Amino acid sequence: MPPDDFKAWRLALGYSQAEAAAALGLSRATIQLYERGQRHEDARPVEIPPAVILACDTLSLNRAAETGNLDLLTGPVRQRVEALAGLLRKA
């Protein structure tokens, strides 16, 4: 997940950086790091771990299910949900 996508995820769910940190069990500094995409001290790139991406997807799915708002889903998660919905319509 690129930094811009991570920030877009956070904003789509209406989370502040502190709220996103709490929801993901991370520090606010880590959220800032993921959104920046690189470390301050040496500009090394930062990759968001797969477990954090899965947690973001899960939070998005839960919120979309609660609100009925599929616009909260992005990228691969949205594609999988739409494919599943298509299969269910055929059944």
ZIBELCOR-V244455 format. One record per residue. N is the residue number from 1. RES is the residue in one letter. OMEGA is omega in whole degrees, 0 to 359 (999 if undefined). Layout:
[[N	RES	OMEGA] [N	RES	OMEGA]]
//
This chain:
[[1	M	178] [2	P	181] [3	P	181] [4	D	178] [5	D	178] [6	F	179] [7	K	178] [8	A	177] [9	W	182] [10	R	182] [11	L	179] [12	A	179] [13	L	179] [14	G	180] [15	Y	164] [16	S	176] [17	Q	180] [18	A	179] [19	E	177] [20	A	179] [21	A	180] [22	A	182] [23	A	182] [24	L	182] [25	G	181] [26	L	175] [27	S	177] [28	R	179] [29	A	178] [30	T	177] [31	I	178] [32	Q	179] [33	L	179] [34	Y	180] [35	E	178] [36	R	178] [37	G	178] [38	Q	182] [39	R	179] [40	H	191] [41	E	183] [42	D	177] [43	A	175] [44	R	178] [45	P	179] [46	V	176] [47	E	177] [48	I	183] [49	P	179] [50	P	180] [51	A	178] [52	V	177] [53	I	177] [54	L	178] [55	A	177] [56	C	179] [57	D	181] [58	T	178] [59	L	178] [60	S	179] [61	L	180] [62	N	181] [63	R	178] [64	A	179] [65	A	180] [66	E	187] [67	T	186] [68	G	183] [69	N	180] [70	L	177] [71	D	177] [72	L	181] [73	L	181] [74	T	172] [75	G	185] [76	P	180] [77	V	179] [78	R	180] [79	Q	180] [80	R	179] [81	V	179] [82	E	177] [83	A	178] [84	L	178] [85	A	178] [86	G	178] [87	L	181] [88	L	178] [89	R	180] [90	K	185] [91	A	999]]
//
